[in-house]
Amino acid sequence: MNKPNVLQPLYACGRVVPVDNLNPGTVVDVFRNSGSTPIGETNVTQPWTPVVTASLNQPDMVTAVQTVCPNDPGKKKVSPPSAAVPVNAAPNPPSPPTVENYPVGADAVVLDGLFVGG
């Protein structure tokens, strides 16, 4: 199995940890400070997925692992943990998002510069 990759940056009070380099069909767990209890878990359906977590705190370090067959001890396999990623202080004040130009008749607005999990 691939070693997961926690994407940066992560900010305090955020509640989403983006993880990539995943194998679809596994379960990914996110941990704080190399703990044994996950702060977030989700089923993996693509190589990248956002994991909804408990609120992140600075100066925590976040890691992720993926597991195949987590409920079957005979088949269960766990990946190596990701590198630990620091939780940064939330920007104060956060920079405002920007609106992308969109074609006439579009029915959605696309914003850039948002903080993941903010």
Long-range contacts (C-beta under 8 A, 24 or more apart in sequence): 1-26, 1-66, 1-68, 1-77, 1-78, 1-79, 2-66, 2-79, 3-79, 3-80, 3-81, 3-82, 4-28, 4-64, 4-65, 4-66, 4-79, 4-81, 4-82, 5-64, 5-82, 5-83, 6-30, 6-62, 6-63, 6-64, 6-82, 6-83, 6-85, 7-85, 7-116, 8-85, 9-88, 10-56, 10-62, 10-85, 10-86, 10-87, 10-88, 10-116, 10-117, 11-56, 11-87, 11-88, 11-89, 11-90, 11-91, 11-115, 11-116, 11-117, 11-118, 12-56, 12-57, 12-58, 12-87, 12-88, 12-89, 12-90, 13-55, 13-56, 13-57, 13-90, 13-118, 14-55, 14-56, 14-87, 14-90, 14-115, 14-116, 14-117, 14-118, 15-52, 15-53, 15-54, 15-55, 15-56, 15-117, 16-50, 16-51, 16-52, 16-53, 16-116, 16-117, 17-50, 17-51, 17-53, 17-56, 17-62, 17-64, 17-117, 18-48, 18-49, 18-50, 18-51, 18-116, 19-48, 19-49, 19-50, 19-51, 19-64, 19-82, 20-47, 20-48, 20-49, 21-47, 22-46, 22-47, 22-48, 22-49, 22-66, 23-47, 23-66, 23-68, 25-68, 26-66, 26-67, 26-68, 26-79, 27-66, 27-67, 27-70, 28-64, 28-65, 28-66, 28-67, 29-64, 29-65, 29-66, 29-67, 30-62, 30-63, 30-64, 31-62, 31-63, 31-64, 31-65, 31-81, 32-56, 32-57, 32-60, 32-61, 32-62, 33-60, 33-61, 34-61, 34-63, 34-81, 34-84, 50-116, 50-117, 53-117, 56-87, 56-117, 57-87, 58-86, 58-87, 58-88, 58-89, 59-86, 59-87, 60-86, 60-87, 61-85, 61-86, 61-87, 62-86, 62-87, 90-115, 90-118, 91-115, 94-118
